[in-house]
Amino acid sequence: MYKNVYGNSQFHPPTNGSRTYYVGPDKLYSSYASPCISPNIVKNGDRIQIRQRASSQNALRNPQYTSSNFERYQNNISTSNSMQFPQSRNGEIYNGQYIQLSPKNNTYNDNYSSSNSVIVSSNTYDGISQQYYNSTKPLINGGPVVKKKEDHSIRKAIGKGINKGIDLIKPKSHTKSSKVIPYLPNNVISDYSRTSFDLSERILFCDEEGGKRFGTVTYSALLSSPSLDNFIGIQCDDDEIGYGNGELNGKRYFLCEDGKAAFVHSQTCWKMSDYEYQRTKNEEKKAREIAENELKRRLKPDDQVLVKYLEYKKDAIFEYSFISNDNRNYAIVTIINDRTPPTWKKISRSLASIIPERIMTKIEKNHNSTAVVPLSALTIKTPLHSSPKRIIDYPMPIEPSGAPPSYVESFQHEPIMVQQSNSHYQQQNHQGSIKHFGNIDSGIEERPCDPCKNYDSLIGRFKGIQGHNNSCYLDATLYSMFLQSTEFDSLILEKKKTSEDIKEFSEVQRILKNEIVYPLRKFHFVRADHILKLRVLLGKILNDQIGMTENEKDPEEFMNALFEKVFKIKPLLRLRNNNDGKIHDTFFCPLIADDSWTFQQSKLMNLQYLFDRSIFSSTIELAEIPNLLIIQLPRSGEVKIFERILPTITLDISNVVNTNTKLCRLCRRNVATEKCPECFLTKECYLKDVFYCSRCFKDSHSDGNSSTHVPCEVITKNPSSQPKKILLKLSAVLCIETSHYVSFVNCNVNSATPENDRWVFFDSMADREGLSEGYNVPTVKQVPNLSKWLTDEGGRKIYELLSQSGWSLPEHGDYDPLLKRLLADCYICIYQYTDELNDSERGYIKSSSRV
């Protein structure tokens, strides 16, 4: 019995004796003698036809197809598509050729010149790939024609059994439709969005198996399928990954070399510039760690060193070294014949637990001369050399590097080795370090500048404040305070120095005015070295030089230091306790969030409702109308209490200002004399919706559910005064995501139509130029129609979108993607009082009573 390569056809030769047959392209299976033929095999003269086509299988399985009744079904057989193979006589078929064997030594005779070729045309059907072939091959000595199999797909079908030495593979055939590499969470290597990439940008991406591949961005706009919202089109460097040339689902998105197109998720990609930068940074970090470890091994107590740190150069004695909780190395030094520079970190009491008593006693005796500096700032001085030598052989920045010492966990001190000085470091000066911030300088502007009136000039790259070394908290705060609002000008920039002010008052004010605020308003850009000056000076004032220049801090921490310790301005907010009438002054209004929230409220909270609820729970009121109200939204560490918070474009404080006469919510004519706490706690309504005159309270609480409600008396300071609607306008929002601060700023804060205000989004570290020696690129983007989404009507639309899509905003919608970031990451909201808005709103209440 013989089996073909498909395993379903067998035959027996009609002759006696053993004879070899080859069925299929390359495989010899067996040779037996038998007088009969299989019903799946049809004999046609000297040819054997193996029926393969699926459509004729029923007929082929019929036993009537035998040699005895061949003539009866000759038409069916001759017109069928079948694979045809010859019977071997005095030779064998090898690689599709008939080779005659010598009867003496069974050697091959490859003399084809004497053959009498017979060419017979026949359509051959491949039952696996379902393709037709019409190819014939002449054979020697008048032998029958062999149909040669040439399709690549046959190799998949016959699998491991095929002779691997015989290669019938054609070149790769590419499909038109490009490949979509599926999104797998395990392959996520970045937090890029689709819009993060520029055309022709080089990237590294992950294939299905997590392997790293390289390519070029060729398409970054939206695709037609919503499921591919964050996918980008690329041309792969390796054609083993891609397919097609930029067509997907019948639509052409881009054109590239055939077989190299692919669509990949943006978060499985990494920009080559970032990849190279991170790799270089890791290499530098590794080299620094090796050098510092060698330094710690060889440095000995009482060694004389030269310390270059924060623009100071001092001779000192090395006392001790330790490792902070962030695994950075610091040294304790004693300055020789001098006091500790004001910008250097002094010894704190927390060090006592990790420093030996002998050394601590010595430090205490020279308390005014000891300091904590990065270990890498040391240069050893020895009698063998006339000049100091760098201990660590790698570039060191002029400004501080590394986190502030938090004196915990472990410490080491051992001898050091003298190494050759670093030429790069020796040549570096302050002017050289400025080059790392780019060639664009905002300069110094002496003349006062008002906010910009040309909205479009604010937009673009190299706009805003350039970030550097964890400065985003300060960049976003200053941009929000001063870009388009002048409320802080009179408090800070125009404040006159008094005898009670600190000695650095004038210098801080000068840097803020002439190097930051005025250039920002005039040129719309501030380079990072001007911000660094402010950070260094604030560190000196606050005795926290390392923290202010290197650490991540919170915006409220910076603002509180600026308001209270540097400029000593009056508190922005005065709160009155309703229980005892005492006044409490503060700069911020932190909102309190209890646990009694519905599922829907936890998914989307309205800031107006949250503000009212917090004021009510705290039993306080505003003692007076604030010009500025800085609201800190509730968080529990890094955990957000609410998944999203909608910062309303206006904040109604009419019913929380103690001096304002309240209006009855029903008749809207009489002065409110009663307030119903139970209505506010049991209904989703604003605080203004529970103030009534006596008559309206009785009418509205006559039903069974509310008849038991007990009202509170509303004390009106001046009953004869008319109730006023008091609104505050949203000026800016600071957002935080993974310790990075950005801001949204209202460019029309003084307008009377808040729903038409134009907004911008600012990120001081949105992009980067260069690698380790590069610099950040601040970017400002416009946010179209943001104001409309921050109104009551916009809030209702957002609520509907969330409720209809499983409480997650759909990927596609008529909103800017930055709206999602604002809702999810908002942290501090700055509201301000404007005459234009309140003059247009007097006596007319427009906002909805529903949350």
C-alpha positions in Angstrom: 0.0 0.0 0.0 1.2 3.5 -0.8 0.3 6.7 0.9 0.6 10.2 -0.5 1.9 13.1 1.4 -1.6 14.0 2.5 -2.1 10.7 4.1 -5.4 9.9 2.4 -4.5 8.3 -1.0 -3.1 4.9 -1.6 -2.8 2.6 -4.6 -1.4 -0.8 -5.7 0.3 -1.2 -9.1 -1.4 -3.5 -11.5 1.8 -5.3 -12.3 3.4 -8.1 -10.5 6.6 -7.6 -8.6 7.8 -4.7 -6.5 7.9 -1.3 -8.1 8.6 2.1 -6.5 6.2 5.0 -6.7 6.6 8.6 -5.7 3.4 10.3 -4.6 3.7 14.0 -3.6 6.6 16.3 -4.3 9.5 14.8 -2.4 8.6 11.7 -0.4 9.1 8.0 -1.1 6.8 6.0 1.2 6.7 2.3 0.3 6.7 -0.3 -2.5 4.5 -3.4 -2.5 2.9 -5.5 -5.3 -0.8 -5.7 -5.5 -3.3 -6.3 -8.4 -5.8 -3.8 -7.5 -6.1 0.0 -7.3 -7.6 2.2 -4.6 -10.9 3.9 -5.3 -9.2 7.2 -4.6 -6.7 6.7 -7.5 -7.7 6.8 -11.1 -5.6 5.2 -13.7 -5.4 7.0 -17.1 -3.1 5.1 -19.4 0.4 5.5 -18.1 -0.7 8.2 -15.7 -2.1 7.9 -12.2 -4.4 10.7 -11.1 -5.0 11.4 -7.4 -8.2 13.2 -6.9 -7.8 16.0 -4.4 -10.4 18.7 -5.0 -12.9 19.0 -2.2 -15.9 19.5 -4.5 -15.4 16.1 -6.1 -14.6 14.1 -3.0 -18.0 12.3 -3.0 -17.5 11.1 -6.5 -13.9 10.0 -5.8 -15.0 7.9 -2.9 -17.3 5.9 -5.2 -15.8 2.5 -6.0 -17.0 2.8 -9.6 -13.8 4.7 -10.4 -11.7 1.6 -11.1 -9.7 0.5 -14.1 -12.5 -1.7 -15.3 -15.0 1.1 -15.8 -12.6 3.9 -16.6 -14.1 4.5 -20.0 -17.6 5.1 -18.5 -16.4 8.0 -16.4 -13.7 9.2 -18.7 -15.2 12.7 -19.1 -15.5 13.3 -15.4 -11.9 12.2 -14.9 -10.3 14.0 -17.7 -11.9 17.3 -16.7 -11.2 17.0 -13.0 -8.4 18.9 -11.4 -6.0 16.4 -10.0 -2.4 15.9 -9.1 -0.7 13.7 -11.7 2.3 11.5 -11.2 4.0 9.0 -13.5 4.6 5.4 -13.1 8.3 4.7 -12.8 9.8 2.2 -15.3 13.5 2.0 -15.6 14.3 4.9 -13.3 13.1 7.1 -10.5 11.7 10.5 -10.0 14.0 12.8 -8.1 13.2 16.5 -7.3 10.6 16.4 -10.0 12.9 15.0 -12.7 12.9 11.5 -14.1 16.3 10.0 -13.6 17.2 6.8 -15.4 19.2 4.2 -13.4 22.0 2.2 -14.9 21.1 -1.5 -14.7 24.6 -2.4 -13.8 25.5 -0.1 -10.9 22.2 1.7 -10.2 23.9 5.0 -10.7 22.1 8.0 -12.0 22.4 9.0 -15.6 21.9 12.7 -15.9 22.4 13.0 -19.7 19.3 14.8 -20.7 20.4 15.7 -24.1 19.3 12.4 -25.6 15.8 12.5 -24.1 12.7 12.7 -26.2 10.6 15.0 -24.1 6.8 14.6 -24.2 5.0 17.7 -22.9 1.4 17.3 -21.8 -0.6 20.3 -20.4 -2.8 19.7 -17.4 -4.4 21.8 -14.7 -3.2 20.7 -11.3 -5.2 21.6 -8.1 -3.6 21.9 -4.7 -6.2 20.7 -2.3 -4.5 22.4 0.7 -3.7 25.9 -0.6 -6.7 25.7 -3.0 -4.6 27.1 -5.9 -4.3 25.9 -9.5 -1.1 25.3 -11.3 -0.4 24.8 -15.0 3.2 23.8 -15.2 4.8 21.0 -17.1 8.2 19.5 -17.1 9.8 17.5 -19.9 11.2 14.1 -19.0 13.9 12.0 -20.7 13.4 9.0 -22.9 9.8 9.8 -23.7 8.7 9.4 -20.1 5.4 10.7 -18.9 5.0 14.3 -17.7 5.4 15.1 -14.0 3.6 18.0 -12.5 5.9 19.8 -10.2 4.6 21.3 -7.0 5.9 24.9 -6.5 3.5 26.5 -4.0 5.0 27.5 -0.6 1.8 26.6 1.3 2.4 22.9 0.6 5.3 23.0 3.0 3.1 23.9 5.9 0.7 21.1 5.0 3.2 18.3 4.9 5.0 19.5 8.0 7.9 17.7 9.5 7.9 14.8 7.2 9.2 16.6 4.1 12.8 16.3 3.2 14.3 19.5 4.5 17.1 19.4 2.0 14.7 20.1 -0.8 13.6 23.7 -0.8 10.5 24.5 -2.8 9.8 27.8 -1.0 9.0 30.8 -3.1 9.9 34.4 -1.9 7.6 35.8 0.8 4.3 36.8 -0.6 2.9 39.9 1.2 -0.8 40.6 1.7 -2.3 43.9 1.0 -3.7 44.4 4.5 -1.1 45.6 7.0 -0.4 43.8 10.2 -2.0 44.9 13.5 0.3 43.9 16.4 -2.2 43.2 19.3 -2.0 45.2 22.5 -0.7 43.1 25.3 -0.3 44.5 28.9 2.9 42.7 29.3 4.4 44.6 26.4 3.7 48.1 27.8 7.0 50.0 28.0 5.8 53.6 28.0 2.9 55.9 28.7 2.9 57.6 25.3 -0.4 58.4 23.6 -1.0 58.4 19.9 -0.4 62.2 19.7 3.1 61.8 21.3 4.7 60.8 18.1 5.9 62.9 15.1 6.0 61.5 11.6 9.4 60.0 10.6 10.3 59.6 14.3 12.4 56.6 15.1 10.9 54.2 17.6 11.5 50.9 19.4 8.5 48.7 19.8 7.4 45.3 21.1 6.2 42.5 18.9 3.7 39.9 20.0 6.3 37.9 21.9 7.7 40.9 23.7 10.8 41.1 21.4 12.3 44.5 20.8 12.0 45.8 17.2 12.8 49.0 15.4 10.8 51.1 13.0 9.8 54.6 11.8 6.5 56.3 12.5 4.5 56.8 9.3 1.0 57.5 10.6 -0.2 59.0 14.0 -3.8 60.2 13.2 -7.0 58.4 14.1 -7.8 55.1 12.6 -11.3 54.1 11.4 -11.7 51.4 14.1 -12.5 52.7 17.6 -10.6 49.7 19.0 -7.4 51.1 17.4 -7.6 54.6 18.9 -4.1 54.6 20.4 -2.5 52.7 17.5 0.1 54.3 15.2 1.3 53.2 11.8 4.9 52.3 11.4 7.3 51.0 8.8 9.3 48.2 10.3 13.0 47.9 9.8 12.6 44.1 9.6 10.2 42.6 7.1 9.8 39.5 9.3 7.3 41.6 11.4 5.4 43.7 9.0 2.9 42.9 6.3 1.5 44.9 3.4 2.3 48.5 2.7 0.0 50.7 4.8 -3.5 49.5 4.0 -5.9 48.3 6.7 -9.5 47.1 6.3 -9.6 48.3 2.7 -8.4 51.8 3.5 -5.0 53.3 2.7 -3.4 55.1 5.7 0.2 55.4 4.5 2.6 54.1 2.0 5.8 52.2 2.7 7.9 49.4 1.4 5.9 46.3 0.7 5.9 43.8 3.6 7.1 46.3 6.3 3.9 48.0 7.4 2.4 47.4 10.9 0.1 49.1 13.3 1.2 49.1 17.0 -0.2 50.4 20.2 1.5 53.7 21.4 2.2 52.3 24.8 4.2 49.4 23.4 6.5 51.9 21.8 9.5 53.9 23.0 11.0 56.9 21.2 14.5 56.2 20.2 15.6 59.6 21.6 14.1 58.6 25.0 15.5 55.1 24.7 19.0 56.4 24.0 18.8 59.0 26.7 17.7 56.5 29.3 20.4 54.0 28.3 23.0 56.7 28.6 21.6 57.8 31.9 21.7 54.2 33.2 25.3 53.9 32.0 26.3 57.1 33.7 24.5 56.0 36.9 26.3 52.7 36.8 29.7 54.4 36.3 28.9 56.8 39.1 28.0 54.0 41.5 31.2 52.2 40.7 33.3 55.3 41.2 31.5 56.2 44.5 31.9 52.6 45.8 35.6 52.8 45.0 35.8 56.2 46.7 34.0 54.9 49.8 36.5 52.0 50.0 39.5 54.3 50.0 38.4 57.5 51.7 39.6 57.8 55.3 38.4 60.1 58.1 40.5 63.2 58.6 41.5 63.3 54.9 41.8 66.8 53.6 39.5 67.5 50.7 38.3 70.3 48.4 34.6 70.6 48.2 33.0 72.2 45.1 29.3 72.5 45.7 26.5 75.0 44.9 28.8 77.8 43.6 31.2 77.5 46.6 34.7 76.0 46.8 35.9 75.2 50.3 38.8 73.4 51.9 37.5 70.8 54.4 38.2 67.7 56.4 36.3 64.5 55.6 34.6 63.2 58.7 32.1 60.5 57.6 30.0 59.1 54.8 26.6 57.5 54.7 23.9 56.3 52.4 20.5 58.0 52.3 17.2 56.1 52.0 17.3 56.7 48.2 20.7 55.0 48.0 22.7 58.2 47.4 26.1 58.8 49.0 26.7 61.8 51.2 29.7 63.0 53.1 30.0 65.0 56.4 32.8 67.5 56.1 34.2 70.2 58.4 35.2 73.5 56.7 38.7 74.6 57.4 38.9 78.1 59.0 35.5 79.1 57.8 31.8 78.8 58.4 29.4 76.6 56.5 28.1 78.3 53.3 24.5 79.3 53.8 23.3 77.2 50.9 24.9 74.0 52.2 22.9 71.5 54.3 23.8 71.6 58.0 24.0 68.6 60.4 20.6 67.7 61.8 19.8 65.8 65.0 18.5 62.8 63.0 22.1 62.0 62.1 23.0 61.2 65.7 21.6 57.7 65.4 23.9 56.7 62.6 27.1 58.6 63.4 29.6 57.2 65.9 29.7 59.1 69.2 33.4 60.0 68.7 32.7 61.7 65.4 29.4 63.3 66.6 31.3 64.9 69.5 33.8 66.4 67.1 31.0 67.7 64.9 29.1 69.3 67.7 32.2 71.3 68.7 32.4 72.7 65.1 28.7 72.9 64.5 29.0 76.1 62.5 31.6 74.7 60.2 30.2 71.2 59.4 28.0 70.4 56.4 26.4 67.5 54.5 27.4 67.4 50.8 27.2 64.8 48.0 30.1 62.5 48.1 30.8 63.2 44.5 31.5 66.9 45.3 34.8 66.0 47.0 38.3 66.3 45.6 41.2 64.9 47.6 44.2 67.0 48.5 47.5 65.2 49.3 51.1 66.3 49.9 52.1 64.3 46.7 50.3 66.7 44.4 50.4 70.4 44.2 46.8 70.6 42.9 43.7 68.8 44.0 42.6 65.7 42.1 39.1 64.7 41.3 38.1 61.6 43.2 35.4 60.5 40.8 36.2 60.4 37.1 32.9 61.4 35.5 31.2 64.7 34.7 29.7 66.6 37.6 27.1 69.3 37.4 27.5 72.8 38.8 24.1 72.5 40.5 23.4 69.9 43.1 22.6 66.4 42.0 20.9 63.8 44.1 18.1 63.8 46.7 18.4 65.5 50.0 19.9 63.4 52.8 17.2 61.7 54.8 19.8 60.1 57.1 18.4 56.5 57.4 19.2 52.9 56.8 23.0 52.5 56.4 26.4 54.2 56.2 30.0 53.4 55.3 33.4 55.1 55.5 36.6 53.7 54.1 39.8 54.9 52.5 39.9 56.4 49.0 42.2 56.4 46.0 43.4 59.5 44.3 42.3 59.6 40.6 43.1 61.9 37.7 41.1 65.0 37.3 38.2 65.1 34.9 38.9 67.5 32.1 35.3 67.9 31.3 34.5 69.0 34.8 37.4 71.3 35.0 36.4 73.1 31.8 32.8 73.4 32.8 31.7 76.8 34.2 28.4 78.5 34.8 28.1 79.7 31.3 28.8 76.1 30.1 26.0 74.8 32.2 23.5 77.3 30.8 24.1 75.8 27.4 22.4 72.7 28.6 19.1 74.7 28.7 19.2 75.5 25.0 20.0 78.5 22.9 16.7 80.4 23.5 16.9 82.8 26.4 14.0 84.7 27.9 16.4 87.3 29.2 15.7 90.0 31.8 12.7 92.4 31.4 12.8 95.5 33.5 9.5 97.0 32.5 6.1 95.8 33.8 4.1 93.7 31.4 0.4 92.9 31.4 -1.0 89.5 30.4 -0.9 88.7 26.7 -3.9 89.4 24.6 -2.9 87.3 21.6 -4.0 83.8 22.5 -2.3 82.1 19.6 1.1 83.5 20.6 1.0 81.4 23.8 0.8 78.1 21.9 3.7 75.9 20.9 7.0 74.4 21.8 9.4 76.4 23.9 6.5 78.2 25.4 5.9 78.6 29.2 8.5 77.8 31.8 11.3 75.4 31.1 11.5 72.5 33.6 14.7 71.1 35.1 15.5 68.7 37.9 12.1 68.2 39.5 11.0 71.8 39.1 7.6 70.9 37.6 5.7 71.8 40.9 7.2 75.3 40.8 6.9 75.8 37.0 3.2 74.8 36.9 2.4 77.0 40.0 4.1 80.2 38.7 2.6 79.7 35.3 -0.9 79.4 36.8 -0.5 82.4 39.1 1.0 84.9 36.7 0.4 84.1 33.0 -3.1 85.7 32.5 -4.0 86.8 36.0 -2.8 90.0 37.8 -4.3 89.2 41.2 -1.0 88.1 42.6 0.9 91.1 41.2 -0.2 93.5 44.0 0.5 90.9 46.6 4.0 89.9 45.5 5.5 91.8 42.6 4.3 95.3 43.7 4.7 94.8 47.5 6.9 97.4 49.2 9.6 96.1 51.5 9.2 96.9 55.2 11.4 96.6 58.2 9.9 93.2 59.0 10.7 91.6 55.7 13.7 89.3 55.2 16.9 90.6 53.8 16.5 88.5 50.6 13.1 90.1 49.9 14.3 92.5 47.2 16.3 89.8 45.4 13.5 87.3 45.3 11.1 90.0 44.1 13.5 91.1 41.4 14.0 87.5 40.1 10.3 86.9 40.1 9.5 90.2 38.3 12.3 90.7 35.9 13.5 87.2 35.1 10.2 85.2 35.3 6.9 86.9 35.3 7.6 89.8 32.9 9.5 87.7 30.3 6.8 85.1 30.5 4.1 87.7 29.7 6.2 89.4 27.0 8.1 86.5 25.3 5.9 83.6 26.6 9.0 81.7 27.6 11.3 81.4 30.7 14.5 79.5 30.6 15.3 77.0 33.4 18.4 78.9 34.7 16.2 81.8 35.8 14.0 79.4 37.8 17.1 77.7 39.2 18.2 81.1 40.6 14.9 81.4 42.5 15.1 77.8 43.8 18.7 78.3 45.1 17.6 81.6 46.8 14.5 80.0 48.4 16.6 77.1 49.6 18.9 79.5 51.3 15.9 81.4 52.9 14.2 78.2 54.0 17.4 76.5 55.1 16.5 73.7 52.7 18.9 74.2 49.8 19.0 70.6 48.6 15.2 70.1 49.0 14.3 73.3 47.1 16.7 72.7 44.2 16.4 68.9 43.8 13.4 67.5 45.5 9.8 67.0 44.3 7.6 69.3 46.4 3.9 70.2 46.4 2.6 73.4 44.9 0.9 74.4 48.2 4.2 73.9 50.0 5.9 76.3 47.6 3.0 78.9 47.7 2.9 78.7 51.5 6.6 79.5 51.7 6.3 82.3 49.2 3.2 83.9 50.9 4.1 83.4 54.5 7.9 83.3 54.9 9.2 85.4 52.0 6.6 88.1 51.3 4.6 87.8 54.5 1.3 88.7 52.8 -2.0 88.7 54.6 -3.9 85.5 54.5 -6.1 85.1 51.4 -9.0 83.5 53.2 -10.8 84.3 56.4 -13.0 81.6 57.8 -15.6 82.1 60.5 -16.6 79.3 62.9 -20.4 79.2 63.2 -20.2 77.7 66.7 -18.1 80.3 68.5 -17.8 83.1 65.9 -14.0 83.0 65.9 -12.1 83.9 62.7 -9.4 81.7 61.3 -7.0 83.1 58.7 -5.5 80.8 56.0 -4.1 80.8 52.5 -5.8 77.6 51.3 -9.2 76.0 51.5 -8.7 72.2 51.7 -11.9 70.4 51.0 -13.1 67.7 53.4 -14.5 64.5 52.0 -16.5 62.0 54.2 -17.4 58.5 53.2 -21.1 59.0 52.4 -20.9 59.1 48.7 -22.9 57.2 46.1 -21.2 55.0 43.5 -22.0 57.6 40.8 -20.6 60.4 42.9 -17.3 58.5 43.4 -17.0 58.2 39.6 -17.7 61.9 39.0 -17.9 64.6 41.6 -18.9 68.2 41.0 -16.6 70.7 42.7 -19.5 73.1 43.6 -21.3 70.3 45.5 -18.1 69.1 47.1 -17.3 72.7 48.2 -20.8 73.2 49.7 -20.6 69.8 51.4 -17.2 70.6 52.9 -18.3 74.0 54.2 -21.5 72.6 55.7 -19.6 69.7 57.4 -17.0 72.0 58.9 -19.7 74.4 60.3 -17.9 77.4 58.9 -18.6 80.3 56.6 -16.4 82.8 54.7 -16.0 85.9 56.9 -15.7 88.1 53.8 -15.6 87.8 50.0 -12.1 86.6 49.0 -10.3 88.0 46.0 -8.5 84.7 45.6 -9.7 81.2 46.7 -7.1 78.4 46.4 -9.0 75.1 46.8 -7.1 71.9 47.6 -9.0 68.9 46.4 -9.2 65.8 48.6 -6.7 63.0 48.3 -5.5 60.3 50.6 -1.8 60.2 49.9 -1.5 59.0 46.3 -5.1 57.6 46.4 -7.8 59.7 44.9 -11.1 59.8 46.8 -13.0 60.5 43.6 -12.1 59.0 40.3 -13.0 62.3 38.6 -13.7 65.8 39.8 -15.3 68.4 37.6 -14.0 71.9 38.5 -16.9 74.1 37.6 -16.1 77.2 35.6 -17.8 79.4 38.2 -18.1 78.8 42.0 -21.2 80.2 43.7 -20.3 81.4 47.2 -23.4 83.5 47.8 -24.7 81.3 50.6 -21.4 80.7 52.4 -20.4 84.3 52.9 -21.4 85.4 56.4 -22.0 89.0 55.5 -24.2 88.3 52.5 -28.0 88.2 52.8 -29.4 84.9 51.6 -32.3 84.6 49.2 -35.2 82.1 49.4 -34.8 79.4 46.8 -38.5 79.1 46.0 -40.1 82.5 45.9 -36.8 84.3 45.0 -38.1 87.5 46.5 -37.9 87.2 50.3 -34.9 87.0 52.5 -34.1 83.5 53.6 -34.6 83.0 57.4 -34.4 79.2 57.6 -32.1 76.5 56.4 -32.9 72.8 56.2 -29.8 70.6 57.0 -31.7 67.3 56.4 -32.7 68.3 52.9 -29.0 69.0 52.1 -27.9 65.7 53.5 -30.6 63.5 52.0 -30.9 65.1 48.5 -28.4 65.7 45.8 -28.6 69.5 45.8 -26.4 72.5 46.3 -26.3 74.5 49.6 -28.2 77.4 48.1 -31.2 75.1 47.5 -32.0 74.6 51.2 -32.5 78.2 52.2 -36.1 79.3 52.6 -38.3 82.1 53.9 -40.7 80.9 56.7 -43.7 80.5 54.4 -41.9 78.6 51.7 -40.3 76.3 54.2 -43.7 75.2 55.5 -45.1 74.8 52.0 -42.2 72.7 50.8 -42.1 70.5 53.9 -45.8 69.6 54.2 -45.5 66.1 52.8 -44.8 63.0 54.9 -41.2 62.6 54.1 -40.0 66.1 55.0 -42.6 67.2 57.5 -40.3 66.1 60.3 -37.3 68.1 59.1 -36.1 70.7 61.7 -34.8 73.9 60.2 -31.9 76.0 61.4 -32.2 79.7 61.9 -30.4 81.9 59.3 -29.0 85.0 61.0 -28.9 87.9 58.6 -26.4 90.6 59.6 -28.2 93.3 57.6 -31.8 92.3 56.8 -32.3 95.4 54.8 -29.5 94.7 52.4 -30.3 93.1 49.1 -29.2 89.5 48.5 -26.3 89.4 46.1 -25.2 86.6 43.8 -21.4 86.2 44.4 -19.5 84.1 41.9 -15.8 83.3 41.6 -14.2 82.5 38.3 -12.0 79.5 37.7 -8.5 81.0 36.8 -6.3 77.9 36.8 -6.1 74.2 37.7 -3.0 72.4 38.7 -3.0 68.6 38.0 -0.7 65.8 39.2 -0.1 62.4 37.7 2.7 60.1 38.9 4.5 63.0 40.8 4.5 65.3 37.7 2.6 68.6 37.8 1.0 70.3 34.8 -1.5 73.1 34.7 -4.6 74.4 32.8 -4.9 78.2 32.6 -7.9 80.4 31.7 -6.8 83.0 29.2 -10.0 85.1 29.6 -10.3 85.2 33.4 -11.8 88.7 33.4 -14.6 88.0 30.9 -18.3 88.2 31.7 -19.1 85.0 29.6 -17.2 82.2 31.3 -18.6 79.6 28.9 -16.6 81.2 26.1 -13.3 81.4 27.9 -10.3 80.0 26.1 -7.9 77.7 27.9 -4.3 76.4 27.5 -2.5 73.4 28.8 1.1 73.7 30.0 3.7 71.1 30.7 7.3 72.3 31.5 8.8 68.9 30.6 6.6 67.9 27.7 9.5 66.9 25.5 13.3 66.7 25.5 16.2 67.7 23.2 19.3 65.6 23.5 20.3 62.9 25.9 22.1 63.4 29.2 23.5 66.7 28.1 20.2 67.8 26.8 17.3 69.9 28.2 13.6 69.8 28.6 11.2 71.5 26.1 8.2 73.2 27.7 5.1 73.1 25.6 1.7 74.9 25.7 -1.3 73.5 23.9 -4.8 74.9 23.3 -7.8 73.1 24.8 -10.8 73.9 22.6 -14.2 74.2 24.2 -13.0 73.3 27.6 -15.1 76.0 29.2 -18.3 74.5 27.8 -17.5 71.2 29.5 -17.0 72.9 32.9 -20.5 74.4 32.9 -23.6 72.8 34.4 -24.7 71.6 31.0 -21.3 70.2 30.2 -21.2 68.4 33.5 -24.5 66.7 32.7 -23.2 65.6 29.3 -20.1 64.1 30.9 -22.3 62.3 33.4 -24.4 60.9 30.5 -21.3 59.7 28.6 -20.0 58.0 31.7 -23.2 56.3 32.6 -23.7 55.0 29.0 -20.1 53.7 28.6 -19.6 51.8 31.9 -18.3 54.8 33.8 -15.3 55.4 31.6 -15.1 58.1 29.1 -15.2 56.7 25.5 -12.1 56.8 23.5 -13.8 58.9 20.8 -16.0 61.9 21.5 -16.5 65.5 20.7 -14.2 66.5 23.5 -10.4 67.2 23.7 -8.4 64.3 25.1 -6.9 66.7 27.7 -10.4 67.0 29.3 -9.9 63.4 30.6 -6.6 64.4 32.2 -8.2 67.5 33.8 -11.0 65.4 35.3 -8.8 62.6 36.6 -5.8 64.6 37.9 -7.0 68.0 39.1 -5.5 68.8 42.4 -5.5 72.5 43.1 -8.1 75.0 41.7 -7.5 78.8 41.8 -10.6 80.9 41.8 -10.7 84.7 41.7 -13.4 87.3 42.1 -14.0 89.5 39.0 -16.2 92.5 38.8 -17.1 91.8 35.2 -18.7 88.4 36.0 -20.5 89.5 39.1 -21.9 92.7 37.6 -23.5 90.7 34.9 -24.9 88.1 37.3 -26.5 90.4 39.9 -30.0 89.3 40.9 -30.2 86.4 38.4 -29.5 82.8 39.3 -28.7 80.6 36.3 -27.1 77.4 37.7 -29.1 74.2 38.0 -30.1 72.8 41.4 -29.1 69.3 40.5 -25.6 68.0 41.0 
